Amino acid sequence: KVLAENDQLRKEADDLGPRAELDYWKKKLSKFSYLVEQLRSPDMKAVLGVLTAAKSKLLKKWRALDIRITDAANEAKDNVKYLYSLEKYYDPLYNSDPVSMLDAIPGLINAIKMIQSISQYYNTSEKISLLFVKV
């Protein structure tokens, strides 16, 4: 269910700011970290041992799900890390008047450019565009 929700398109209001993007990824990180923790638990290792011993056909599906969950957790972790780095640049957008905001914009744009060039997951035009809309 969580993976199905993860694959769906996001529907958000147009007037949300960059903090909403960080909050979105923090929630995803929480969900997927919990799932990864459960997948690595001793109980799950025992279940996998039984499936392996029984040469179950479910093992292939299980591994595919494990890979998808781990990848989603890694994406959320990576995105949260990079979005936190933007906080010092977008705080003036929330706390300043329009004239004072101007000083923060070049740094914010450079930080977003850096994220797009370095991040393994946040480097698509779709995700960067979504972030720019929020800014």
N, CA, C and O atoms as a printed pandas DataFrame, in Angstrom:
     atom_number atom_name residue_name chain_id  residue_number  x_coord  y_coord  z_coord
0              1         N          LYS        A               1    0.822   -1.191    0.000
1              2        CA          LYS        A               1    0.000    0.000    0.000
2              3         C          LYS        A               1    0.869    1.260    0.000
3              4         O          LYS        A               1    0.593    2.213   -0.729
4              5         N          VAL        A               2    1.909    1.255    0.813
5              6        CA          VAL        A               2    2.805    2.415    0.894
6              7         C          VAL        A               2    3.533    2.624   -0.428
7              8         O          VAL        A               2    3.714    3.760   -0.867
8              9         N          LEU        A               3    3.946    1.540   -1.060
9             10        CA          LEU        A               3    4.608    1.667   -2.363
10            11         C          LEU        A               3    3.641    2.172   -3.432
11            12         O          LEU        A               3    4.033    2.955   -4.297
12            13         N          ALA        A               4    2.397    1.738   -3.382
13            14        CA          ALA        A               4    1.393    2.222   -4.339
14            15         C          ALA        A               4    1.168    3.718   -4.156
15            16         O          ALA        A               4    1.074    4.457   -5.136
16            17         N          GLU        A               5    1.081    4.166   -2.911
17            18        CA          GLU        A               5    0.934    5.605   -2.630
18            19         C          GLU        A               5    2.152    6.373   -3.112
19            20         O          GLU        A               5    2.032    7.494   -3.606
20            21         N          ASN        A               6    3.326    5.768   -2.969
21            22        CA          ASN        A               6    4.571    6.406   -3.383
22            23         C          ASN        A               6    4.617    6.615   -4.892
23            24         O          ASN        A               6    5.213    7.581   -5.369
24            25         N          ASP        A               7    3.995    5.720   -5.638
25            26        CA          ASP        A               7    4.014    5.804   -7.101
26            27         C          ASP        A               7    2.980    6.768   -7.676
27            28         O          ASP        A               7    3.033    7.108   -8.858
28            29         N          GLN        A               8    2.043    7.207   -6.844
29            30        CA          GLN        A               8    0.993    8.108   -7.324
30            31         C          GLN        A               8    1.515    9.532   -7.491
31            32         O          GLN        A               8    2.472    9.942   -6.834
32            33         N          LEU        A               9    0.872   10.264   -8.375
33            34        CA          LEU        A               9    1.209   11.666   -8.566
34            35         C          LEU        A               9    0.799   12.464   -7.346
35            36         O          LEU        A               9   -0.229   12.191   -6.726
36            37         N          ARG        A              10    1.601   13.442   -7.009
37            38        CA          ARG        A              10    1.298   14.305   -5.865
38            39         C          ARG        A              10    0.298   15.366   -6.269
39            40         O          ARG        A              10    0.414   15.984   -7.327
40            41         N          LYS        A              11   -0.677   15.566   -5.416
41            42        CA          LYS        A              11   -1.652   16.640   -5.627
42            43         C          LYS        A              11   -1.551   17.583   -4.444
43            44         O          LYS        A              11   -1.883   17.232   -3.312
44            45         N          GLU        A              12   -1.082   18.797   -4.733
45            46        CA          GLU        A              12   -0.894   19.784   -3.681
46            47         C          GLU        A              12   -1.407   21.132   -4.152
47            48         O          GLU        A              12   -1.540   21.386   -5.350
48            49         N          ALA        A              13   -1.688   21.979   -3.196
49            50        CA          ALA        A              13   -2.121   23.343   -3.515
50            51         C          ALA        A              13   -0.960   24.108   -4.145
51            52         O          ALA        A              13    0.205   23.823   -3.865
52            53         N          ASP        A              14   -1.278   25.061   -4.982
53            54        CA          ASP        A              14   -0.258   25.854   -5.673
54            55         C          ASP        A              14    0.469   26.834   -4.755
55            56         O          ASP        A              14    1.567   27.290   -5.075
56            57         N          ASP        A              15   -0.137   27.154   -3.625
57            58        CA          ASP        A              15    0.435   28.197   -2.775
58            59         C          ASP        A              15    1.292   27.662   -1.625
59            60         O          ASP        A              15    1.613   28.407   -0.699
60            61         N          LEU        A              16    1.659   26.396   -1.676
61            62        CA          LEU        A              16    2.532   25.833   -0.651
62            63         C          LEU        A              16    3.959   26.307   -0.885
63            64         O          LEU        A              16    4.376   26.492   -2.029
64            65         N          GLY        A              17    4.694   26.499    0.179
65            66        CA          GLY        A              17    6.077   26.947    0.066
66            67         C          GLY        A              17    7.059   25.793    0.152
67            68         O          GLY        A              17    6.658   24.630    0.212
68            69         N          PRO        A              18    8.365   26.120    0.159
69            70        CA          PRO        A              18    9.398   25.083    0.188
70            71         C          PRO        A              18    9.399   24.251    1.474
71            72         O          PRO        A              18    9.874   23.115    1.464
72            73         N          ARG        A              19    8.885   24.785    2.562
73            74        CA          ARG        A              19    8.787   23.989    3.793
74            75         C          ARG        A              19    7.863   22.784    3.588
75            76         O          ARG        A              19    8.084   21.720    4.166
76            77         N          ALA        A              20    6.841   22.959    2.770
77            78        CA          ALA        A              20    5.916   21.853    2.486
78            79         C          ALA        A              20    6.645   20.710    1.777
79            80         O          ALA        A              20    6.346   19.538    2.006
80            81         N          GLU        A              21    7.594   21.056    0.924
81            82        CA          GLU        A              21    8.381   20.027    0.234
82            83         C          GLU        A              21    9.222   19.249    1.239
83            84         O          GLU        A              21    9.295   18.022    1.172
84            85         N          LEU        A              22    9.847   19.947    2.157
85            86        CA          LEU        A              22   10.635   19.287    3.199
86            87         C          LEU        A              22    9.739   18.413    4.081
87            88         O          LEU        A              22   10.096   17.277    4.393
88            89         N          ASP        A              23    8.599   18.928    4.475
89            90        CA          ASP        A              23    7.665   18.152    5.303
90            91         C          ASP        A              23    7.205   16.883    4.583
91            92         O          ASP        A              23    7.111   15.818    5.193
92            93         N          TYR        A              24    6.921   16.999    3.299
93            94        CA          TYR        A              24    6.494   15.852    2.491
94            95         C          TYR        A              24    7.552   14.754    2.535
95            96         O          TYR        A              24    7.229   13.590    2.771
96            97         N          TRP        A              25    8.812   15.116    2.310
97            98        CA          TRP        A              25    9.876   14.119    2.268
98            99         C          TRP        A              25   10.204   13.589    3.658
99           100         O          TRP        A              25   10.613   12.436    3.794
100          101         N          LYS        A              26   10.032   14.405    4.689
101          102        CA          LYS        A              26   10.251   13.911    6.052
102          103         C          LYS        A              26    9.214   12.841    6.407
103          104         O          LYS        A              26    9.546   11.847    7.052
104          105         N          LYS        A              27    7.981   13.039    5.994
105          106        CA          LYS        A              27    6.944   12.026    6.239
106          107         C          LYS        A              27    7.254   10.733    5.494
107          108         O          LYS        A              27    7.109    9.640    6.040
108          109         N          LYS        A              28    7.679   10.870    4.245
109          110        CA          LYS        A              28    8.042    9.685    3.464
110          111         C          LYS        A              28    9.232    8.969    4.105
111          112         O          LYS        A              28    9.262    7.740    4.173
112          113         N          LEU        A              29   10.197    9.734    4.566
113          114        CA          LEU        A              29   11.362    9.136    5.213
114          115         C          LEU        A              29   10.948    8.346    6.448
115          116         O          LEU        A              29   11.448    7.248    6.691
116          117         N          SER        A              30   10.044    8.906    7.212
117          118        CA          SER        A              30    9.562    8.229    8.413
118          119         C          SER        A              30    8.886    6.899    8.057
119          120         O          SER        A              30    9.175    5.867    8.662
120          121         N          LYS        A              31    7.996    6.936    7.080
121          122        CA          LYS        A              31    7.284    5.720    6.660
122          123         C          LYS        A              31    8.242    4.642    6.165
123          124         O          LYS        A              31    8.183    3.491    6.598
124          125         N          PHE        A              32    9.117    5.032    5.258
125          126        CA          PHE        A              32    9.985    4.039    4.638
126          127         C          PHE        A              32   11.100    3.575    5.573
127          128         O          PHE        A              32   11.542    2.431    5.472
128          129         N          SER        A              33   11.558    4.424    6.468
129          130        CA          SER        A              33   12.556    3.994    7.450
130          131         C          SER        A              33   11.965    2.934    8.367
131          132         O          SER        A              33   12.632    1.963    8.725
132          133         N          TYR        A              34   10.713    3.131    8.741
133          134        CA          TYR        A              34   10.031    2.141    9.576
134          135         C          TYR        A              34    9.929    0.806    8.834
135          136         O          TYR        A              34   10.194   -0.251    9.407
136          137         N          LEU        A              35    9.548    0.863    7.570
137          138        CA          LEU        A              35    9.444   -0.372    6.783
138          139         C          LEU        A              35   10.795   -1.075    6.640
139          140         O          LEU        A              35   10.881   -2.297    6.756
140          141         N          VAL        A              36   11.843   -0.299    6.388
141          142        CA          VAL        A              36   13.181   -0.896    6.251
142          143         C          VAL        A              36   13.592   -1.529    7.578
143          144         O          VAL        A              36   14.168   -2.617    7.601
144          145         N          GLU        A              37   13.298   -0.852    8.668
145          146        CA          GLU        A              37   13.597   -1.399    9.998
146          147         C          GLU        A              37   12.883   -2.739   10.201
147          148         O          GLU        A              37   13.462   -3.691   10.725
148          149         N          GLN        A              38   11.627   -2.795    9.782
149          150        CA          GLN        A              38   10.864   -4.041    9.905
150          151         C          GLN        A              38   11.444   -5.143    9.002
151          152         O          GLN        A              38   11.505   -6.307    9.397
152          153         N          LEU        A              39   11.859   -4.772    7.813
153          154        CA          LEU        A              39   12.439   -5.745    6.888
154          155         C          LEU        A              39   13.745   -6.335    7.407
155          156         O          LEU        A              39   14.097   -7.466    7.072
156          157         N          ARG        A              40   14.455   -5.576    8.217
157          158        CA          ARG        A              40   15.747   -6.031    8.748
158          159         C          ARG        A              40   15.612   -6.694   10.127
159          160         O          ARG        A              40   16.617   -7.078   10.724
160          161         N          SER        A              41   14.406   -6.828   10.626
161          162        CA          SER        A              41   14.184   -7.391   11.957
162          163         C          SER        A              41   14.492   -8.897   11.978
163          164         O          SER        A              41   14.448   -9.554   10.938
164          165         N          PRO        A              42   14.799   -9.430   13.142
165          166        CA          PRO        A              42   15.068  -10.874   13.259
166          167         C          PRO        A              42   13.884  -11.737   12.797
167          168         O          PRO        A              42   14.084  -12.789   12.189
168          169         N          ASP        A              43   12.672  -11.300   13.080
169          170        CA          ASP        A              43   11.501  -12.071   12.644
170          171         C          ASP        A              43   11.453  -12.201   11.121
171          172         O          ASP        A              43   11.178  -13.273   10.582
172          173         N          MET        A              44   11.724  -11.098   10.448
173          174        CA          MET        A              44   11.677  -11.128    8.981
174          175         C          MET        A              44   12.825  -11.961    8.422
175          176         O          MET        A              44   12.667  -12.634    7.403
176          177         N          LYS        A              45   13.969  -11.918    9.079
177          178        CA          LYS        A              45   15.085  -12.755    8.632
178          179         C          LYS        A              45   14.733  -14.232    8.776
179          180         O          LYS        A              45   15.118  -15.054    7.944
180          181         N          ALA        A              46   14.001  -14.563    9.833
181          182        CA          ALA        A              46   13.565  -15.951   10.025
182          183         C          ALA        A              46   12.591  -16.367    8.925
183          184         O          ALA        A              46   12.681  -17.474    8.394
184          185         N          VAL        A              47   11.666  -15.479    8.590
185          186        CA          VAL        A              47   10.706  -15.766    7.520
186          187         C          VAL        A              47   11.445  -15.967    6.195
187          188         O          VAL        A              47   11.139  -16.890    5.440
188          189         N          LEU        A              48   12.408  -15.105    5.923
189          190        CA          LEU        A              48   13.191  -15.244    4.685
190          191         C          LEU        A              48   13.980  -16.548    4.673
191          192         O          LEU        A              48   14.134  -17.177    3.626
192          193         N          GLY        A              49   14.473  -16.947    5.826
193          194        CA          GLY        A              49   15.185  -18.218    5.929
194          195         C          GLY        A              49   14.281  -19.391    5.585
195          196         O          GLY        A              49   14.692  -20.318    4.888
196          197         N          VAL        A              50   13.052  -19.346    6.074
197          198        CA          VAL        A              50   12.085  -20.404    5.778
198          199         C          VAL        A              50   11.736  -20.407    4.289
199          200         O          VAL        A              50   11.685  -21.464    3.661
200          201         N          LEU        A              51   11.497  -19.226    3.733
201          202        CA          LEU        A              51   11.176  -19.138    2.304
202          203         C          LEU        A              51   12.332  -19.646    1.442
203          204         O          LEU        A              51   12.123  -20.316    0.430
204          205         N          THR        A              52   13.546  -19.317    1.860
205          206        CA          THR        A              52   14.722  -19.773    1.117
206          207         C          THR        A              52   14.855  -21.296    1.206
207          208         O          THR        A              52   15.105  -21.968    0.206
208          209         N          ALA        A              53   14.685  -21.821    2.403
209          210        CA          ALA        A              53   14.794  -23.274    2.592
210          211         C          ALA        A              53   13.720  -24.021    1.794
211          212         O          ALA        A              53   13.953  -25.116    1.281
212          213         N          ALA        A              54   12.535  -23.397    1.705
213          214        CA          ALA        A              54   11.431  -24.026    0.973
214          215         C          ALA        A              54   11.507  -23.760   -0.529
215          216         O          ALA        A              54   10.689  -24.259   -1.302
216          217         N          LYS        A              55   12.497  -22.971   -0.929
217          218        CA          LYS        A              55   12.649  -22.579   -2.342
218          219         C          LYS        A              55   11.339  -22.006   -2.891
219          220         O          LYS        A              55   10.868  -22.370   -3.969
220          221         N          SER        A              56   10.787  -21.108   -2.106
221          222        CA          SER        A              56    9.493  -20.511   -2.436
222          223         C          SER        A              56    9.594  -19.564   -3.629
223          224         O          SER        A              56   10.595  -18.874   -3.822
224          225         N          LYS        A              57    8.530  -19.556   -4.417
225          226        CA          LYS        A              57    8.448  -18.633   -5.547
226          227         C          LYS        A              57    8.191  -17.203   -5.065
227          228         O          LYS        A              57    8.397  -16.250   -5.816
228          229         N          LEU        A              58    7.747  -17.051   -3.830
229          230        CA          LEU        A              58    7.494  -15.721   -3.262
230          231         C          LEU        A              58    8.781  -14.944   -3.006
231          232         O          LEU        A              58    8.762  -13.720   -2.882
232          233         N          LEU        A              59    9.877  -15.650   -2.929
233          234        CA          LEU        A              59   11.155  -15.007   -2.621
234          235         C          LEU        A              59   11.527  -13.950   -3.660
235          236         O          LEU        A              59   12.070  -12.899   -3.320
236          237         N          LYS        A              60   11.235  -14.231   -4.905
237          238        CA          LYS        A              60   11.548  -13.283   -5.984
238          239         C          LYS        A              60   10.733  -11.993   -5.805
239          240         O          LYS        A              60   11.276  -10.894   -5.921
240          241         N          LYS        A              61    9.433  -12.130   -5.523
241          242        CA          LYS        A              61    8.584  -10.955   -5.275
242          243         C          LYS        A              61    9.056  -10.208   -4.042
243          244         O          LYS        A              61    9.088   -8.977   -4.020
244          245         N          TRP        A              62    9.421  -10.963   -3.020
245          246        CA          TRP        A              62    9.872  -10.374   -1.768
246          247         C          TRP        A              62   11.118   -9.512   -1.995
247          248         O          TRP        A              62   11.208   -8.385   -1.508
248          249         N          ARG        A              63   12.064  -10.060   -2.735
249          250        CA          ARG        A              63   13.297   -9.300   -3.007
250          251         C          ARG        A              63   13.011   -8.044   -3.826
251          252         O          ARG        A              63   13.619   -7.000   -3.589
252          253         N          ALA        A              64   12.104   -8.136   -4.775
253          254        CA          ALA        A              64   11.738   -6.966   -5.587
254          255         C          ALA        A              64   11.110   -5.881   -4.712
255          256         O          ALA        A              64   11.422   -4.699   -4.858
256          257         N          LEU        A              65   10.227   -6.291   -3.807
257          258        CA          LEU        A              65    9.617   -5.323   -2.881
258          259         C          LEU        A              65   10.649   -4.719   -1.952
259          260         O          LEU        A              65   10.624   -3.517   -1.685
260          261         N          ASP        A              66   11.550   -5.541   -1.463
261          262        CA          ASP        A              66   12.612   -5.070   -0.573
262          263         C          ASP        A              66   13.454   -4.005   -1.286
263          264         O          ASP        A              66   13.779   -2.973   -0.698
264          265         N          ILE        A              67   13.797   -4.252   -2.523
265          266        CA          ILE        A              67   14.596   -3.295   -3.299
266          267         C          ILE        A              67   13.834   -1.984   -3.488
267          268         O          ILE        A              67   14.404   -0.905   -3.332
268          269         N          ARG        A              68   12.548   -2.078   -3.822
269          270        CA          ARG        A              68   11.741   -0.858   -4.023
270          271         C          ARG        A              68   11.619   -0.063   -2.729
271          272         O          ARG        A              68   11.730    1.163   -2.744
272          273         N          ILE        A              69   11.391   -0.744   -1.617
273          274        CA          ILE        A              69   11.250   -0.058   -0.329
274          275         C          ILE        A              69   12.573    0.591    0.071
275          276         O          ILE        A              69   12.592    1.738    0.516
276          277         N          THR        A              70   13.661   -0.128   -0.082
277          278        CA          THR        A              70   14.978    0.411    0.265
278          279         C          THR        A              70   15.321    1.617   -0.606
279          280         O          THR        A              70   15.862    2.609   -0.118
280          281         N          ASP        A              71   15.005    1.527   -1.890
281          282        CA          ASP        A              71   15.274    2.646   -2.799
282          283         C          ASP        A              71   14.433    3.869   -2.424
283          284         O          ASP        A              71   14.934    4.993   -2.439
284          285         N          ALA        A              72   13.170    3.656   -2.091
285          286        CA          ALA        A              72   12.304    4.769   -1.679
286          287         C          ALA        A              72   12.808    5.402   -0.386
287          288         O          ALA        A              72   12.762    6.622   -0.233
288          289         N          ALA        A              73   13.286    4.582    0.540
289          290        CA          ALA        A              73   13.842    5.111    1.799
290          291         C          ALA        A              73   15.104    5.922    1.530
291          292         O          ALA        A              73   15.303    6.983    2.121
292          293         N          ASN        A              74   15.954    5.422    0.640
293          294        CA          ASN        A              74   17.179    6.147    0.281
294          295         C          ASN        A              74   16.864    7.471   -0.407
295          296         O          ASN        A              74   17.516    8.484   -0.153
296          297         N          GLU        A              75   15.859    7.453   -1.280
297          298        CA          GLU        A              75   15.449    8.688   -1.956
298          299         C          GLU        A              75   14.955    9.707   -0.945
299          300         O          GLU        A              75   15.347   10.873   -1.002
300          301         N          ALA        A              76   14.104    9.290   -0.028
301          302        CA          ALA        A              76   13.566   10.209    0.976
302          303         C          ALA        A              76   14.692   10.756    1.856
303          304         O          ALA        A              76   14.714   11.949    2.161
304          305         N          LYS        A              77   15.610    9.909    2.257
305          306        CA          LYS        A              77   16.737   10.341    3.104
306          307         C          LYS        A              77   17.593   11.368    2.373
307          308         O          LYS        A              77   17.967   12.394    2.941
308          309         N          ASP        A              78   17.897   11.087    1.123
309          310        CA          ASP        A              78   18.711   11.989    0.307
310          311         C          ASP        A              78   18.002   13.330    0.118
311          312         O          ASP        A              78   18.615   14.387    0.263
312          313         N          ASN        A              79   16.715   13.282   -0.203
313          314        CA          ASN        A              79   15.968   14.515   -0.441
314          315         C          ASN        A              79   15.835   15.351    0.824
315          316         O          ASN        A              79   15.943   16.575    0.768
316          317         N          VAL        A              80   15.603   14.712    1.957
317          318        CA          VAL        A              80   15.511   15.449    3.224
318          319         C          VAL        A              80   16.839   16.144    3.511
319          320         O          VAL        A              80   16.862   17.304    3.922
320          321         N          LYS        A              81   17.932   15.441    3.296
321          322        CA          LYS        A              81   19.263   16.026    3.536
322          323         C          LYS        A              81   19.454   17.293    2.688
323          324         O          LYS        A              81   19.886   18.327    3.196
324          325         N          TYR        A              82   19.135   17.202    1.420
325          326        CA          TYR        A              82   19.339   18.358    0.542
326          327         C          TYR        A              82   18.339   19.479    0.820
327          328         O          TYR        A              82   18.696   20.655    0.750
328          329         N          LEU        A              83   17.121   19.135    1.126
329          330        CA          LEU        A              83   16.126   20.181    1.406
330          331         C          LEU        A              83   16.426   20.900    2.716
331          332         O          LEU        A              83   16.146   22.092    2.841
332          333         N          TYR        A              84   16.986   20.202    3.683
333          334        CA          TYR        A              84   17.419   20.875    4.915
334          335         C          TYR        A              84   18.507   21.902    4.617
335          336         O          TYR        A              84   18.570   22.948    5.264
336          337         N          SER        A              85   19.356   21.611    3.649
337          338        CA          SER        A              85   20.423   22.555    3.305
338          339         C          SER        A              85   19.871   23.848    2.703
339          340         O          SER        A              85   20.560   24.869    2.688
340          341         N          LEU        A              86   18.636   23.810    2.210
341          342        CA          LEU        A              86   18.011   25.008    1.634
342          343         C          LEU        A              86   17.361   25.904    2.688
343          344         O          LEU        A              86   17.049   27.063    2.416
344          345         N          GLU        A              87   17.160   25.366    3.880
345          346        CA          GLU        A              87   16.390   26.070    4.902
346          347         C          GLU        A              87   16.892   27.485    5.166
347          348         O          GLU        A              87   16.095   28.418    5.274
348          349         N          LYS        A              88   18.194   27.646    5.268
349          350        CA          LYS        A              88   18.737   28.984    5.569
350          351         C          LYS        A              88   18.473   29.975    4.437
351          352         O          LYS        A              88   18.470   31.187    4.651
352          353         N          TYR        A              89   18.251   29.450    3.232
353          354        CA          TYR        A              89   17.982   30.327    2.095
354          355         C          TYR        A              89   16.500   30.657    1.957
355          356         O          TYR        A              89   16.152   31.761    1.539
356          357         N          TYR        A              90   15.627   29.720    2.301
357          358        CA          TYR        A              90   14.210   30.015    2.118
358          359         C          TYR        A              90   13.537   30.583    3.371
359          360         O          TYR        A              90   12.402   31.051    3.288
360          361         N          ASP        A              91   14.198   30.555    4.514
361          362        CA          ASP        A              91   13.621   31.184    5.707
362          363         C          ASP        A              91   13.306   32.671    5.485
363          364         O          ASP        A              91   12.251   33.135    5.917
364          365         N          PRO        A              92   14.200   33.436    4.818
365          366        CA          PRO        A              92   13.855   34.839    4.554
366          367         C          PRO        A              92   12.594   35.011    3.692
367          368         O          PRO        A              92   11.935   36.048    3.770
368          369         N          LEU        A              93   12.257   34.014    2.880
369          370        CA          LEU        A              93   11.042   34.116    2.076
370          371         C          LEU        A              93    9.801   34.115    2.973
371          372         O          LEU        A              93    8.781   34.712    2.629
372          373         N          TYR        A              94    9.893   33.450    4.111
373          374        CA          TYR        A              94    8.776   33.388    5.054
374          375         C          TYR        A              94    8.785   34.554    6.041
375          376         O          TYR        A              94    7.731   34.991    6.503
376          377         N          ASN        A              95    9.979   35.054    6.363
377          378        CA          ASN        A              95   10.105   35.986    7.480
378          379         C          ASN        A              95   10.467   37.417    7.097
379          380         O          ASN        A              95   10.637   38.256    7.982
380          381         N          SER        A              96   10.588   37.715    5.829
381          382        CA          SER        A              96   11.028   39.051    5.419
382          383         C          SER        A              96   10.006   39.713    4.514
383          384         O          SER        A              96    9.085   39.082    3.996
384          385         N          ASP        A              97   10.206   41.011    4.348
385          386        CA          ASP        A              97    9.388   41.735    3.380
386          387         C          ASP        A              97    9.980   41.502    1.988
387          388         O          ASP        A              97   11.119   41.049    1.874
388          389         N          PRO        A              98    9.228   41.804    0.935
389          390        CA          PRO        A              98    9.701   41.512   -0.427
390          391         C          PRO        A              98   11.065   42.116   -0.772
391          392         O          PRO        A              98   11.844   41.491   -1.491
392          393         N          VAL        A              99   11.363   43.303   -0.279
393          394        CA          VAL        A              99   12.653   43.926   -0.589
394          395         C          VAL        A              99   13.792   43.157    0.079
395          396         O          VAL        A              99   14.837   42.938   -0.534
396          397         N          SER        A             100   13.595   42.752    1.318
397          398        CA          SER        A             100   14.636   42.010    2.046
398          399         C          SER        A             100   14.842   40.612    1.478
399          400         O          SER        A             100   15.931   40.049    1.592
400          401         N          MET        A             101   13.812   40.056    0.871
401          402        CA          MET        A             101   13.914   38.717    0.289
402          403         C          MET        A             101   14.923   38.664   -0.849
403          404         O          MET        A             101   15.553   37.631   -1.076
404          405         N          LEU        A             102   15.075   39.759   -1.554
405          406        CA          LEU        A             102   15.935   39.778   -2.734
406          407         C          LEU        A             102   17.346   39.290   -2.443
407          408         O          LEU        A             102   17.966   38.646   -3.289
408          409         N          ASP        A             103   17.862   39.593   -1.243
409          410        CA          ASP        A             103   19.225   39.178   -0.905
410          411         C          ASP        A             103   19.360   37.659   -0.817
411          412         O          ASP        A             103   20.438   37.124   -1.073
412          413         N          ALA        A             104   18.290   36.963   -0.463
413          414        CA          ALA        A             104   18.342   35.505   -0.278
414          415         C          ALA        A             104   18.184   34.734   -1.583
415          416         O          ALA        A             104   18.592   33.576   -1.664
416          417         N          ILE        A             105   17.609   35.348   -2.592
417          418        CA          ILE        A             105   17.266   34.621   -3.820
418          419         C          ILE        A             105   18.478   34.073   -4.582
419          420         O          ILE        A             105   18.438   32.915   -4.999
420          421         N          PRO        A             106   19.557   34.847   -4.786
421          422        CA          PRO        A             106   20.706   34.252   -5.510
422          423         C          PRO        A             106   21.276   33.015   -4.811
423          424         O          PRO        A             106   21.592   32.023   -5.468
424          425         N          GLY        A             107   21.408   33.071   -3.489
425          426        CA          GLY        A             107   21.918   31.917   -2.743
426          427         C          GLY        A             107   20.988   30.727   -2.859
427          428         O          GLY        A             107   21.440   29.589   -2.985
428          429         N          LEU        A             108   19.688   30.985   -2.818
429          430        CA          LEU        A             108   18.692   29.919   -2.930
430          431         C          LEU        A             108   18.774   29.253   -4.297
431          432         O          LEU        A             108   18.763   28.026   -4.394
432          433         N          ILE        A             109   18.855   30.045   -5.335
433          434        CA          ILE        A             109   18.926   29.495   -6.696
434          435         C          ILE        A             109   20.222   28.702   -6.887
435          436         O          ILE        A             109   20.208   27.643   -7.515
436          437         N          ASN        A             110   21.328   29.199   -6.358
437          438        CA          ASN        A             110   22.591   28.452   -6.462
438          439         C          ASN        A             110   22.528   27.143   -5.686
439          440         O          ASN        A             110   23.056   26.127   -6.138
440          441         N          ALA        A             111   21.885   27.161   -4.522
441          442        CA          ALA        A             111   21.754   25.939   -3.720
442          443         C          ALA        A             111   20.878   24.916   -4.448
443          444         O          ALA        A             111   21.186   23.724   -4.436
444          445         N          ILE        A             112   19.805   25.362   -5.073
445          446        CA          ILE        A             112   18.944   24.454   -5.837
446          447         C          ILE        A             112   19.711   23.893   -7.037
447          448         O          ILE        A             112   19.580   22.714   -7.366
448          449         N          LYS        A             113   20.499   24.729   -7.677
449          450        CA          LYS        A             113   21.320   24.277   -8.808
450          451         C          LYS        A             113   22.316   23.206   -8.347
451          452         O          LYS        A             113   22.544   22.221   -9.048
452          453         N          MET        A             114   22.898   23.406   -7.174
453          454        CA          MET        A             114   23.836   22.435   -6.617
454          455         C          MET        A             114   23.123   21.113   -6.332
455          456         O          MET        A             114   23.657   20.041   -6.617
456          457         N          ILE        A             115   21.916   21.192   -5.769
457          458        CA          ILE        A             115   21.142   19.991   -5.477
458          459         C          ILE        A             115   20.863   19.220   -6.764
459          460         O          ILE        A             115   21.004   17.998   -6.814
460          461         N          GLN        A             116   20.466   19.952   -7.799
461          462        CA          GLN        A             116   20.143   19.277   -9.053
462          463         C          GLN        A             116   21.359   18.586   -9.649
463          464         O          GLN        A             116   21.229   17.525  -10.259
464          465         N          SER        A             117   22.527   19.169   -9.483
465          466        CA          SER        A             117   23.720   18.563  -10.084
466          467         C          SER        A             117   24.317   17.441   -9.231
467          468         O          SER        A             117   25.008   16.571   -9.762
468          469         N          ILE        A             118   24.061   17.446   -7.911
469          470        CA          ILE        A             118   24.680   16.460   -7.026
470          471         C          ILE        A             118   23.737   15.328   -6.632
471          472         O          ILE        A             118   24.149   14.170   -6.568
472          473         N          SER        A             119   22.492   15.651   -6.372
473          474        CA          SER        A             119   21.558   14.657   -5.836
474          475         C          SER        A             119   21.283   13.536   -6.824
475          476         O          SER        A             119   21.080   13.760   -8.017
476          477         N          GLN        A             120   21.284   12.343   -6.298
477          478        CA          GLN        A             120   20.993   11.168   -7.126
478          479         C          GLN        A             120   19.511   11.096   -7.472
479          480         O          GLN        A             120   19.147   10.579   -8.528
480          481         N          TYR        A             121   18.662   11.607   -6.600
481          482        CA          TYR        A             121   17.220   11.469   -6.793
482          483         C          TYR        A             121   16.522   12.783   -7.164
483          484         O          TYR        A             121   15.477   12.769   -7.815
484          485         N          TYR        A             122   17.087   13.893   -6.759
485          486        CA          TYR        A             122   16.426   15.179   -6.970
486          487         C          TYR        A             122   16.936   15.861   -8.233
487          488         O          TYR        A             122   16.861   17.085   -8.347
488          489         N          ASN        A             123   17.444   15.103   -9.165
489          490        CA          ASN        A             123   18.065   15.700  -10.347
490          491         C          ASN        A             123   17.174   15.684  -11.589
491          492         O          ASN        A             123   17.656   15.942  -12.692
492          493         N          THR        A             124   15.894   15.387  -11.430
493          494        CA          THR        A             124   15.005   15.407  -12.591
494          495         C          THR        A             124   14.384   16.787  -12.728
495          496         O          THR        A             124   14.211   17.506  -11.744
496          497         N          SER        A             125   14.059   17.139  -13.936
497          498        CA          SER        A             125   13.451   18.451  -14.162
498          499         C          SER        A             125   12.091   18.539  -13.460
499          500         O          SER        A             125   11.684   19.615  -13.020
500          501         N          GLU        A             126   11.396   17.412  -13.358
501          502        CA          GLU        A             126   10.093   17.397  -12.690
502          503         C          GLU        A             126   10.212   17.784  -11.207
503          504         O          GLU        A             126    9.444   18.610  -10.713
504          505         N          LYS        A             127   11.169   17.187  -10.514
505          506        CA          LYS        A             127   11.321   17.462   -9.083
506          507         C          LYS        A             127   11.874   18.863   -8.837
507          508         O          LYS        A             127   11.437   19.549   -7.912
508          509         N          ILE        A             128   12.819   19.286   -9.649
509          510        CA          ILE        A             128   13.378   20.629   -9.480
510          511         C          ILE        A             128   12.308   21.675   -9.808
511          512         O          ILE        A             128   12.212   22.699   -9.131
512          513         N          SER        A             129   11.523   21.425  -10.822
513          514        CA          SER        A             129   10.431   22.347  -11.173
514          515         C          SER        A             129    9.428   22.452  -10.040
515          516         O          SER        A             129    8.960   23.544   -9.715
516          517         N          LEU        A             130    9.098   21.319   -9.441
517          518        CA          LEU        A             130    8.178   21.312   -8.306
518          519         C          LEU        A             130    8.716   22.167   -7.168
519          520         O          LEU        A             130    7.970   22.904   -6.523
520          521         N          LEU        A             131   10.011   22.061   -6.932
521          522        CA          LEU        A             131   10.635   22.862   -5.872
522          523         C          LEU        A             131   10.617   24.353   -6.227
523          524         O          LEU        A             131   10.319   25.189   -5.374
524          525         N          PHE        A             132   10.931   24.682   -7.464
525          526        CA          PHE        A             132   10.901   26.081   -7.888
526          527         C          PHE        A             132    9.499   26.683   -7.771
527          528         O          PHE        A             132    9.353   27.841   -7.381
528          529         N          VAL        A             133    8.480   25.909   -8.105
529          530        CA          VAL        A             133    7.105   26.392   -7.960
530          531         C          VAL        A             133    6.818   26.733   -6.499
531          532         O          VAL        A             133    6.182   27.743   -6.199
532          533         N          LYS        A             134    7.290   25.886   -5.606
533          534        CA          LYS        A             134    7.062   26.134   -4.179
534          535         C          LYS        A             134    7.832   27.360   -3.684
535          536         O          LYS        A             134    7.351   28.105   -2.830
536          537         N          VAL        A             135    9.026   27.557   -4.231
537          538        CA          VAL        A             135    9.805   28.746   -3.864
538          539         C          VAL        A             135    9.095   29.981   -4.382
539          540         O          VAL        A             135    9.576   31.097   -4.186
